[in-house]
């Protein structure tokens, strides 16, 4: 039987080894599997950022099957245009990766099978227009069972929605990448800070997601 956790860890170690070797382009094939090379590792954990998941942290989603929901009631509800933006980003940026995206029409907020990505609309403290936090860490790992993805009213752009969703997949800013890069380096795709309204996920981030899930 395949040990999924060990398989995932093996992929992560290979990813780090490729970075350490200085390879920054092309495809490496090992054991009959083609590995897309990653030019900078901005997915937790890496050599520059590796705290185990705790409350309010940005962590990896807990498995490749991602169930998402947009708040539909009360003060945190998304407008129809915001719902459409989330679906656009899921379809254009995350469905093409190895994450398997499912809309969860009956979200769960407790137990072992919580809805993974919960989108809500609220004012965010500080200068940021969006924020992603872990609401239920899988203690002792780098994974989270449920992320809350919050964006301020009027700021549901493709780029920002892609950025905050990327945090829920475990993607980091450039200052926490390995090797570190500028916060606005083009290799980061929509994980740049600040992010432009139309920014997409980018090949480097897609390669990392596919190597980890």
N, C-alpha and C positions, 0 to 999 in steps of 0.2 A: 504494500500500500504506500502511496506517495505521502510523505510527510510535508504537508503544505507549508507549515511554519519554517521548517528547515530549508525547503525549496526557496521560499521568499528571502530568507537570510542569505542563502548562497548567491542569489541574484544580486543582493545588496553588496556583498563582498566583491563579486565580480565587477560591479559598477565602480567601486572604490579602487580596485586594482587597475581598471582601465584608465581612470583619471591619473593615478600615480605613475602610470607608464608614459604619460605625456601624449597619448593618442587623442587627437581632437577631431578627427573626421573619418568618415567611412564606416564600414560594418565589419565586425569581427565575428567569425563563425566558430563556435566551440561545440563539439558533440552533436553536430547537425543542427544546432539552433543558431539563428542569426541574431546578433546583439547589436542594436543601434548604439553608437558611441555617444557619450554625454560630455559636452564641452565644459560645463560647470555643474556641480552637484548641489542643487538647491532644494533637495527633498530630505526631510528629517528621517533618520539621523544621518549626519555626515561628520567629518573630522572637525568641523568648526561649530557644530550645533547638534547636541545629542541628549538633552535632558529627557528623562522618561516622562510620559504624559501625566499631567496633573490638571486640576480644575483650571479653566480659563486659558489653558495653553492651546497653541496650534499643534495638532498631532496628525498622524496618518488616520484616514478612515479605516475601520476595523477589518474590512475585506473588500473584495472586488465588486460585490453586489451592493450598489448604493441605492437606497430608497430615499427619495426627496419629497418635500412637501412645502407649499407656499401657504402661509397663514391667510385664511379667508374670512376671519371674523374679528371684530373688536378693533382696538386702537392700533394693533400691529399688522392689520391686514394689508395685503398688497392690492393695488389697483389692477384692472384688467391688463393695462399696458405693461405693468411690472411683471405680472404672471407670464405674459408673452415674452418678455425679455429673458426671464429665467429659462423658459423652455427653449428659446433661441440659443442661449449659451450652452445648455445641456446638449442640444442636438448638434451644434456646430463644433464645439470644443471637446466635450467629454465623452459623448457616445462613440466618436471615432477611436478613442483609446481602449485599453483593455478593461477599463471600468465598465461594469454592466449596470446601466442606469434604469431605474424603475420609478415611475410616479406612484406615490403612496397616497391613495385617496382616503385612507383611514389611519392617520398617523398615530404612532405609539410613543409615549414619553416615559415609560418605565419598563422594568424587566430586562431580559437579555436580548430582545429584538427590537430595540427602539428605532424609530425613523432616523436615518443617518444624517441627512442634511435638512435642516429646518430653516427656511427662509422667512425673515420677518422684517417689517419696516419700523424703525425707531430712530430717534435722534441719537447720534453717537458722540460720546464725550471727546473733548480735545479737537484737534484740527482734522481728524480723519472723517471721511464720509461713509466708511464701511468698517465692519469689524467681524471677525470670525473667532469663536471661542469653543473650546471643548466643554460640553455640559456633563459628560459622563465618561471619565477616563477609564481605560482598561489598565488598572494599576499594575506597575512593574513592567509595562511595555511602552512602545511609542505610539500606541493606537488609542482611538477614541470611539465609543459606541454611538455618540450623537454630538454633532456640531450645530451650533446656532450661528447662522449667517445673517448679519444685520446690515442693512443699507438705509441711509437717510431718505426721507421723502424727496422726490425730484432728482435723485442721483442714480437711478437704475439704468446705467449705460452698459453696453456690451463689455467694455473693458473692465469696469469696476466689478460687475457681476462675475466675470471670468476670474478676476483677481481674488475675490473673497472665496469663491468656490475652490480655487486652487489651494488656498490655505486649508480648506477642509480635506483636501487630498494629501496634505502634508507638505505643500510647496512653500518655500521661504523666500524672503527678500535677498538681494544681492550681498548684503553685509554678513549674512549667515551662510552663504554658499561656500563650497569648497572646490576650487579656490575662490576666495572672495572676489567679487566684481562690483563695479559701480551700481548703485541702486537704480540707475537708468540704463544699464547696459542692454542692448537690443537682444542679447541671448536669453534674457529673462522673459521675453514675451509679455503677457499680461501681468506677470509678477513684478514688473517695474514699479517703482514708486517715485513720483506719482505716475499713475497709469492713464493713458489717453482713452477717450470714450470708445474708440473702435478697436482697441488692441485685442489680439487673439492669443490663444494659449502658447503657440510656438512649438517648433519641432523639439527643442531641447527638453521642454517640460513634458511633452507627449512621450518622448523616449524614456524619461525617468518614471513616469506613471506605469508605462508598459513593463519596465524592468522590475517594478516593485509589486505589481498586483497580478 
